């Protein structure tokens, strides 16, 4: 398996890569992980800046090695990050020449030159895809300045090269499959859906018996599109109607922005800002919560929603991209039309008005997540695809 950065570049892709590697190992597969020694967002055009210590991912690498995963560090190409596909090609080719493997799986531009090499050594090739590929449409690219247009066109070229060469494109959701086939004009038959799983630690969250619904939780990455502050406006409107019997806690990097916004809206006494925490800490916060408020404007899968549901906490979210495949409106959560922050009040009020139903929705969400969204199932689906491709 190849990855376009080190494991120190935290994000959904890194989490997915590590979880899939571990799940494949657990299913009895032998995995070799090739890591490009770079941080994508910190690359110049004609130079390779030093990789800062905090982005090396040494701790995660050590954990994986201790679990039996072989890790090969691949030096970056000097001219530009998109050319990392060439040193990656040399590294993987050398490994395939030394030992046979059933599949070569990758994540981005680093895979562009690998499908022919994999095929020559009798291995299947596959590329994981998540979403946000609409930015590669001509009308989207045209909105950017010359430098950004050049970068986007180059990125599109390398992605397209890999996507059209691989045996199988591995989409994270049905929505992601639809987007990738439309943007890159791919045959839908070459694109399979492999849902991601949820860390089993979230299934260990303890649920309290039904009672007053007062605790609302937001958690997410630093991206501004996550909707944390927009949800705060909904709580302010609820407070203006005389209902202040609630607490809105945000586990988010932007604590000062949260405090400033709460002060501006006059609800500082009802809002708690917390720095991000690890999974164990997040489980504790989900045990505290009665409802998770996660109105992100874009999620190719909706991992935070899945984590909340696995913890038994119903979700309020926007009806966007892959989220409806995770959250079922009226069954284990509430879906609001995307971007309609003025409509977030209603599900919050509804959740508070019917505690028994809110609790049942959380229970239903947990059961559905445990039945269909585990990393074990992800690994098993991948292994079935590899076997099917070998038989084809």
N, C-alpha and C positions, 0 to 999 in steps of 0.2 A: 504494500500500500504506500502511495506517495502522498505527501502533504506540502503545500506551497510555502509554509513558514515553519518556524520553530514552535514548540508547544507552549512557549511563553507568551505568545500572542493570543490572549484569552478572548473567547467569543463562542458563538454557537457552533461554528465549524470545528474549532479545536475540541470542544466538549464532545461533539458527535464523533470525531475521529478517534479520540481516546476510548470512548464507550464502545464503539464498534470493534476496535482492536481487541479490547478486553472480552467482549461477548464472543467474538470469533474464537479466541483462545479457549474460552470456557467450553465452547462447542467442540473442541478437539482440533481446530485448525491451527496450523503453524503460520505465524504472521511475522513478516519483516517490514519494518516501517522506515521509509526514506524521508528524511526531513530536510527541506531547503533551509539553509542557515541564514535566514533573512527575516526582516519584518517588512511586509509589503508596503505599508504606508510610510515607511521611512527610507525610501530608495531614491537616489538622484538619477538623472539621465545618464551621466557618464562616470559615476563613481559608486562605490559600495561603502556606505558609512559603517563604522564599527557597530556591531550588534551590542546594545546595552545589556548589562548583566541581568536586569529584570525581565528581559525578553528572551532569555536563553532557554527557559523551561527546564532547567536542570532537575528540579525536584520531580516533576512528572516523568521525565525520561528515566530517572533512577527507579521510580516505582514500577514503570513498565518493564524495565530490564529485570528487576527482581521477580516479576511475574513471568519471565521467560520470553519476552518480546525482544527480538533483535532489532536494534536501531542503528541506522546508517546515516551519518551526517553528510549532506551534499553541499559543497561550497557554492555560493551564488555566482551567477554570471556577472562579469564586471560592467558591461554596458547598461543593462536594464533588467528589472525584475522579470519581465516577460520572457527573457532569454534564458531564464533558469531551466527551461525545458531541455536545454542541451546538456548541461552537466548532469541533470536528472536522467536523461537518456543513457549517458555513458555509465552511470552508476548502476542503473537497473539492468542494462544489457550485460554488464560484467557479472551481476548476481545470477541472472538467468542462465548464463553460460556455465556457471559453476554448479547449479542445482536446479532441477525442474520445479516449476510452480504451476498451480492450476489457474491462477488469475492474477492480473495486475489491475488494481483499483486506484483511482486518484480523485482529486478534488477540484482542480482548476487548470490554469495554463501550464503547470508543471507536467501535465499528462500529455500535452499536445503531440509530442513525438514518440510516444510509447506504444500505441496500438500496433503498428507494424512489427515492432520488436517483440511484443508479447505473442503475436500471431506466429512469428517465425519460430518461437520456442514452444508452440503448442499451448499457449495460455490464453484464456479469455481476458478481454479488457473491458473496464467499466468506469464511468465517471459519475460521481455524486453531484447532484444539482439541487439547489435550494430554491432560490427565487430572486426577484428584483432584476430580471433580465430585460424588462421593458426599457430600461435605460439605454439599451443598445439599439433601439429602433432609431431610424434616421431622424425622425421628427424630434425625438428626445435629445439625441446627440447634438442636433443643430442649435439647441438652446444654450449650449455652453460656449465658453471662449475657445480660442484656437488651441491652446495648450491642453485643455480638458477634452476637446473633441479628438485631438490626436491620440491622447491616452485611451479614450473609450474605444476608438476604432481599432487601435492596436490590441486592446484586451479582447474585443469582439473577435478579431481575426484568430488569435491563439485559442480562444474558447471554441470557436466554430471548427477549427482544425481538429481539435480533440473530439468534439461531439460527433462529427461526421465520420470519424475513423473508428471509434470504439464499438465493440460488439453490443454493449448495453449501456443506456443512460439510466441512472438510478435516481429517480425523483423522490423528494422528501414528502410529497403530498400529491393528491390528484390535481390540485390547483397548480402546483409547481410543474407537473407534467404538461398541463395545458399551456402554460406560459412558455415553457422551453420549446415545445413543438411549434408554437406560433411564431416566436421571435426568430428561431433558427431554421424554420421550415423542415423539421425532422419528421420522419415516419413515426407516428404514434406507437407502432408495433415494436419499435426499438427502445421505447421508453417504459421502464417498469416503475411501479410505486413501491418504495420500501420505507414505511413509516419508522420514524425514530422512536426510541423508548424513553422511559423515565427512570431516573436513578431509584433503585428500590428503597432507599432510605426514606423517600416521601411516603411510601406505603406504611411506614412505621409510625407516622403521626397519629397521636391519640385524639379522638373526637369526644367532646363533652356531650352530654344529653341535650336535647332541644331546650332552648331557653331564649331569652330576649336577644335579638340580633342587633348588636351595637358595635362590633369590632370589624372594621374594614381595612384590608391590607393591599398595598401596591408594592410590587417588587419587580425589578427589571434591570437591563443594562443601561449604560449611560446615554444611549441614543435618545434624542429629543422627541422622536416620533412615538414614544411609548405612551403618551397621553396622561402622565401623572398629574400635571398641573391643571389640565382640562377637567379631570375628574374632581379636583379640588374646588373648581368653580361650581360644580354640581352640588357639592356638600355645602358650599356657601349659600346657594339658593335654598337648599333645604333648611339651613339654619335661619334664613330670613323669614321662613314661614313659621318659626317658633320651635322647630325640632332640633335640639342640640344634644339629644341623648345618643351620641355616637362618637366614635374615635376613628380617625383616618390616619393610619400609620404608613409611612413610605420608607421602604428599605431601598435606598437609591443613592448614587454617588453625589448628586447635586443637593446636599442638605441645606446649604445656604439659600439656594433658590427656593427651596421648599419653605423655609422659614420666612423669607421675604414675602412670598406669595400669600402665605397664611396670614401674616400680619396685615398685608394689603386688603385681604378679603374679610378681616375681622373674625377669623376663626382660629387664631393661634393657640387658643386654649384647648382646641379639639383635634389638633394635628400634631403628630410625632414624626420627626425626621430622624432616620437611622442610616448610618453608613452601611454599605454592602457587607454581607456576612457569608460564611461558607454554608454548605448544604445542611449541616447539623443545626447551625443557627437559624437558617431559613425554616427548617422543620419546626423549630420552637415558635417562630412567628406565625406559621400556618396553624399550629395548635391553638394559638391565641385567637386567630381570626375566625369570624363567622362567614365572611364573604371576601373573595379576592376581586379587586377592581383593577382590570388589566386592559384598558382601552387603547391598545397600540394601533397605529394607523396602517401598519403593514407587518405581517408575520407569515412567512412561507409555510410554517408549521404551527407555531404557537406553543413552544416548549414550556414557557412560564404557565400558560393555561393548563397544560397537561400535568405539570408538577402540582399545581393547586388542586386539581381534581383528584389526582392520586392521593393527596393528603386528605381527601374528603371534604374539600372546601369548594362550594359552588362559585362560578365565575361570572362577572359582568365584563363583557368585551365588545369590541366593534365587530360587525359582520364583514370581515375583510379577508382576502386571500385564503390561506389554509386554515384559518381559525374555525370556521364552521365544521371542519372535519374532526376537530377536537372537542369543541363545545357544542352541545345540542340544545338549541333554544327551547326553553320550557321544560327540559328534562334534567339537565345538570347545570344550567346557567341561563343567562340572558344575553342575547345578541342585539346590539343597537346598530342602525345603519351607519356605515363607516363615516367618521368625521363629524357626526351629529352630536356634538358635545352637549347641545341643549336638550338632548333626550336621555342623558345619563341619569337624571334625577329619578325617573319613573322606576327603573329596576331597583335602585337603592331603596326607595320608599316601599316597593313591593316586597323586597326581602325582609325589611324590618316589620312589615305588617303581618307576615305569616311565617313565624319562626319554625313551625313544624314542617311546612313545605320546603322552606329553605334548607333545613337539616336533611330532609329526604333527597333533595337534589344533590347535596354533597355526597350522600351515600351512593346514589345512583352513578355519579361521576367516578367515584373511586372504583366501583365494580367494573365499569366499562373500561377504565384505563388498565386495570390489572388483567383484564381479559384480552386486550388488544394492543397495548402500547408498552411493551417491555423490550429491553435491549436483547434479550434472548430471542424473542420473535424476530427482531431486526436481523440478527445474525443468521437465524434459521432461514429467513427469506432470501438472504444473500447467498447462502450455501446452496439453496435449491436452484437459484438462477444460474449459479456457476455449473451445477450438475446438468441442468437443462441445456445450457449452451454447449457443454462438452458432448452431449448426445446429439445435438442438432447437426 
